[in-house]
């Protein structure tokens, strides 16, 4: 029997979804006459995933039979063809982008950015035919105030998947405000929060932090602390990366953040302490104090990766805010730390940073020397081949 099946496998997969040209008046008329929704595949000749989608998914027999029976399909070359003028057409920021049109209403009812596989695409087609959980159906329920609380996350995910980024960003804060501590027990909701709960001042973040022992039980301490530490680090590092004092800098918010971090028993508490002390000196414009504090960083027990981050950030601040004739000690300090630290990646990055600084001073000879040291740190035999 296995032998008899072999030629049948070779003969399979010869049908494909029939796609019309985007002549929208004709397409809409045909869809209305046949009482079918319209499937639109937006792609480009230079797009690899678009070609794979056409060959592997639209060229699948099961997909072809289903879509040729239930849909009028159209292919749009984004470099040549026009999109229909109707409501809820997704912005074409990426290809492939797929969307579905209700021909009777003349509006887009569902969309997806990216190329799904056979199973995902079939499920998408079935969802459109059923009609109750398309992006547009959920949008209508949300606007009418009839959406159930448990549907809101699905709606947000559908907006994001469909490329409706403006609508997603507008509704995201509203959704986050509805969350209560117990809702974070859900794996789906916590996974979503890992991606989107990024403001340490939002109420749900504060509740989660205050009750983190519960989250440890639900999702594991390491995973939960990775999320919290990531948020704290991002907000602190955002402030540290400013070379000068920008008009948009919020001193009150920074002070609140640093006070909060200083009071917590966090794994990287010493790093926060060093970063805050150095940044406070910079914000005061006391660059002598900043330089004095920075030179003592080698005595700290923070990781070498964190030392590199602080050295680069605060030497940049010193260079940006002091005259060029004062730069030499700063650059020599970078060189000294590159020689002293042990982590190969950290050492090489500091040498490359040193090269940038010598170049700013116009000393190409020292810049080249620093560059060679960086290369040799990673590959001691690199120049042997030359």
C-alpha positions in Angstrom: 0.0 0.0 0.0 2.9 2.4 0.7 4.1 1.9 -2.9 0.7 2.7 -4.3 0.5 5.9 -2.3 3.8 7.3 -3.5 2.6 8.4 -7.0 -0.5 10.0 -5.5 1.7 12.2 -3.3 3.7 13.3 -6.3 0.4 14.3 -8.1 -0.9 16.4 -5.2 -0.8 20.2 -4.7 -1.6 21.4 -8.2 -4.4 23.8 -7.5 -4.2 27.4 -6.4 -6.3 30.3 -5.2 -7.6 32.2 -8.2 -6.7 35.9 -7.8 -8.2 38.7 -9.9 -6.7 42.0 -10.8 -7.6 44.9 -8.5 -10.2 46.5 -10.8 -12.3 47.4 -7.8 -15.6 48.2 -9.5 -15.6 44.9 -11.3 -14.5 42.9 -8.2 -17.1 44.4 -6.0 -19.9 43.8 -8.5 -18.8 40.1 -8.9 -18.7 39.6 -5.1 -22.1 41.2 -4.6 -23.6 39.0 -7.4 -22.1 35.9 -5.9 -22.8 37.0 -2.2 -19.1 36.4 -1.3 -16.6 38.4 0.8 -13.4 39.5 -0.9 -9.9 38.4 0.1 -7.1 40.8 -0.8 -3.4 39.7 -0.8 -1.1 42.7 -0.8 2.4 41.9 -1.8 5.4 42.8 -3.9 7.7 41.1 -6.4 10.7 41.7 -4.2 9.1 40.3 -1.1 10.4 36.8 -0.2 7.6 36.0 2.4 5.0 37.1 -0.2 6.4 34.5 -2.7 6.4 31.8 -0.1 2.8 32.6 0.9 1.7 32.4 -2.7 3.5 29.1 -3.3 3.1 27.3 0.0 -0.3 28.6 1.2 -2.3 29.9 -1.8 -0.9 27.0 -3.8 -2.2 24.4 -1.3 -5.1 22.3 -2.6 -7.2 22.5 0.6 -6.7 26.3 0.7 -7.5 26.7 -3.0 -10.7 24.7 -2.8 -11.9 26.5 0.3 -11.1 30.1 -0.9 -12.2 29.6 -4.5 -15.6 28.3 -3.2 -16.2 31.0 -0.5 -14.3 34.1 -1.6 -13.5 36.4 -4.5 -9.7 36.8 -4.2 -7.6 39.7 -5.5 -3.8 40.3 -5.6 -2.5 43.8 -5.1 1.1 44.7 -6.1 1.8 47.5 -3.6 4.3 49.1 -6.0 1.8 49.3 -8.9 -1.8 48.9 -7.8 -4.2 51.1 -5.9 -6.1 50.0 -2.8 -9.9 50.4 -2.6 -11.3 53.6 -1.1 -13.3 52.3 1.8 -13.4 52.2 5.6 -10.9 50.3 7.7 -8.3 49.6 5.0 -5.2 48.8 7.1 -2.1 51.0 6.5 0.4 49.1 4.4 3.6 49.4 6.4 4.6 45.8 5.7 4.0 43.1 3.2 2.4 40.7 2.9 -0.7 42.3 4.4 -3.9 40.4 4.0 -7.4 41.8 4.4 -11.0 40.9 3.8 -13.8 43.0 2.5 -17.6 42.9 3.0 -18.7 43.7 -0.5 -22.3 44.6 0.5 -21.1 47.2 3.1 -18.0 48.2 1.2 -15.7 48.0 4.2 -12.7 46.0 5.4 -13.8 43.6 8.1 -10.6 41.8 9.0 -6.8 42.2 8.4 -3.5 40.5 9.1 0.0 41.7 8.7 2.4 38.9 7.8 2.0 35.5 6.1 0.3 32.8 8.1 0.7 29.1 7.4 -2.0 26.9 5.9 -3.7 26.2 9.2 -3.7 29.8 10.3 -4.9 31.1 6.9 -7.8 28.5 6.9 -8.8 29.6 10.4 -8.7 33.2 9.3 -11.0 32.5 6.4 -13.4 30.6 8.6 -13.4 33.4 11.1 -14.4 35.9 8.4 -17.2 33.6 7.1 -18.6 33.3 10.7 -18.3 37.0 11.1 -18.6 37.4 14.9 -14.9 37.7 15.8 -13.5 39.7 13.0 -11.7 42.9 13.8 -14.6 45.0 12.6 -17.2 42.9 14.5 -15.2 43.3 17.7 -14.7 47.0 17.0 -18.5 47.5 16.6 -19.2 45.8 20.0 -16.5 47.9 21.7 -17.9 51.1 20.3 -21.5 50.1 21.3 -20.4 49.3 24.8 -21.5 45.6 24.5 -18.0 44.0 24.5 -17.5 41.5 27.3 -14.4 42.3 29.5 -12.8 39.0 28.5 -13.0 40.0 24.8 -10.9 43.1 25.2 -7.5 41.4 25.0 -8.6 39.5 21.9 -9.7 42.8 20.3 -6.3 44.4 21.1 -4.4 41.5 19.7 -6.5 41.5 16.5 -5.9 45.3 16.1 -2.2 44.7 16.4 -2.1 41.7 14.1 -4.1 43.7 11.5 -1.7 46.6 11.5 -4.1 49.1 13.1 -1.3 50.6 15.2 -2.9 54.0 15.9 -6.1 52.4 17.2 -4.1 49.9 19.2 -2.0 52.5 20.9 -5.1 54.6 21.7 -7.0 51.7 23.3 -4.0 50.0 25.1 -3.9 52.4 28.1 -7.7 52.0 28.5 -7.3 48.2 28.7 -4.4 48.4 31.1 -6.5 50.5 33.4 -9.2 47.8 33.6 -6.7 45.1 34.9 -6.8 44.0 38.5 -4.2 42.0 40.4 -6.1 38.7 40.1 -6.3 39.0 36.3 -2.5 38.7 36.2 -2.8 35.1 37.2 -3.9 34.3 33.6 -0.9 33.2 31.5 -2.3 34.9 28.5 -2.7 38.3 30.3 0.7 38.1 32.0 2.4 37.3 28.7 0.7 40.4 27.3 1.7 42.4 30.3 5.3 41.3 29.8 5.2 43.0 26.5 3.1 46.1 27.3 3.3 46.8 31.0 6.2 49.2 30.7 5.3 52.2 32.8 6.3 51.8 36.5 3.7 54.5 37.4 0.7 52.7 35.9 -1.6 51.4 38.6 -1.4 47.7 37.5 2.4 47.9 37.6 2.3 49.3 41.1 -0.1 46.6 42.2 2.0 43.9 40.6 5.2 45.2 42.2 3.6 45.5 45.7 2.2 41.9 45.4 5.1 40.4 43.5 5.3 37.4 45.8 1.9 36.3 44.4 3.3 36.7 40.9 6.3 34.6 41.8 3.8 31.8 42.7 1.9 32.2 39.5 4.7 32.7 37.0 8.0 32.0 38.7 10.3 34.5 40.5 13.0 34.7 37.8 10.5 35.4 35.0 8.7 38.1 37.0 11.8 39.8 38.2 13.2 39.9 34.7 10.1 41.9 33.7 10.4 44.3 36.6 14.1 44.8 36.2 13.7 45.3 32.5 11.2 48.2 33.1 13.4 49.8 35.8 16.5 49.5 33.7 14.9 50.9 30.6 13.6 54.0 32.3 16.8 54.7 34.2 19.0 54.1 31.1 16.8 56.4 29.0 17.7 59.2 31.4 21.4 58.1 31.4 21.7 58.3 27.7 21.1 62.1 27.5 24.4 63.8 26.9 23.1 67.2 27.8 20.0 68.4 29.7 17.2 68.3 27.2 14.1 70.6 27.5 11.9 67.5 27.6 13.7 66.0 30.7 11.3 65.6 33.6 13.3 66.1 36.7 10.4 65.4 39.0 9.7 62.1 37.3 13.4 61.1 37.4 13.6 62.0 41.1 10.6 59.9 41.8 12.0 57.0 39.9 15.4 57.2 41.6 13.8 57.5 45.0 11.7 54.4 44.3 14.6 52.4 43.0 16.9 53.3 45.9 14.3 52.1 48.4 13.8 48.7 46.8 15.7 45.5 47.6 16.5 44.8 43.9 19.2 42.5 42.5 20.9 45.4 40.8 20.5 47.8 43.7 24.2 48.8 43.7 24.1 49.5 39.9 21.1 51.8 40.5 23.0 53.5 43.3 26.0 54.3 41.1 23.9 55.3 38.1 21.8 57.7 40.2 24.8 59.3 42.0 26.6 59.9 38.7 23.4 61.2 37.0 22.7 63.6 39.8 26.1 65.1 39.5 25.6 65.5 35.7 22.2 67.1 36.2 23.6 69.6 38.6 26.2 70.5 36.0 29.0 69.5 38.5 31.3 67.7 36.1 34.2 67.8 38.5 32.1 65.8 40.9 31.0 63.5 38.1 34.5 62.8 37.1 35.6 62.2 40.7 32.8 59.7 41.2 33.3 57.9 37.9 37.0 57.2 38.6 35.9 55.1 41.7 33.6 52.8 39.7 36.3 50.1 39.5 36.0 49.5 43.2 32.3 48.7 42.9 31.0 45.1 42.7 28.6 45.7 39.9 29.0 43.6 36.8 31.5 44.5 34.1 28.7 44.9 31.6 27.1 47.5 33.8 30.5 49.2 34.4 30.9 49.5 30.6 27.5 51.0 30.3 28.2 53.6 33.0 31.6 54.4 31.7 30.4 55.0 28.1 27.4 57.0 29.2 29.1 59.3 31.6 32.4 59.8 29.7 30.1 60.8 26.8 28.5 63.3 29.1 31.9 64.7 30.2 33.1 65.0 26.6 29.8 66.7 25.5 29.8 69.2 28.3 33.6 70.1 28.7 36.2 71.7 26.4 38.3 69.4 24.2 41.5 70.3 26.1 40.0 68.5 29.1 39.2 65.2 27.3 42.6 63.4 27.5 42.2 62.1 31.1 38.7 60.8 30.3 40.0 58.8 27.3 43.0 57.5 29.2 40.5 56.3 31.9 38.6 54.4 29.3 41.8 52.8 28.1 42.8 51.9 31.7 39.4 50.3 32.3 39.6 48.4 29.1 42.9 46.9 30.2 41.7 46.1 33.7 38.4 44.4 33.0 38.3 40.7 32.1 35.2 40.2 30.0 36.3 40.0 26.3 33.2 41.7 25.0 33.3 44.5 27.5 37.0 45.1 26.9 36.6 45.2 23.1 33.7 47.6 23.2 35.6 50.0 25.5 38.6 49.9 23.1 36.2 50.8 20.2 34.7 53.6 22.3 38.3 54.8 23.0 38.8 54.9 19.2 35.7 57.1 18.7 37.0 59.6 21.4 40.5 59.8 19.9 39.0 60.5 16.5 37.0 63.3 17.9 40.2 64.8 19.2 41.8 64.3 15.7 44.4 61.8 16.9 44.1 59.1 14.2 47.3 57.3 15.4 45.9 56.6 18.9 42.5 55.9 17.4 44.0 53.1 15.2 45.9 51.7 18.1 42.8 51.5 20.2 41.0 49.8 17.3 43.7 47.2 16.9 43.5 46.4 20.6 39.8 45.9 20.3 40.2 43.5 17.4 43.0 41.6 19.1 41.0 41.3 22.3 38.3 39.3 20.4 40.7 37.5 18.0 44.4 37.5 19.2 45.6 36.1 15.8 43.6 38.4 13.5 46.6 40.3 12.2 48.7 37.1 11.8 46.9 36.5 8.5 47.8 39.9 7.1 
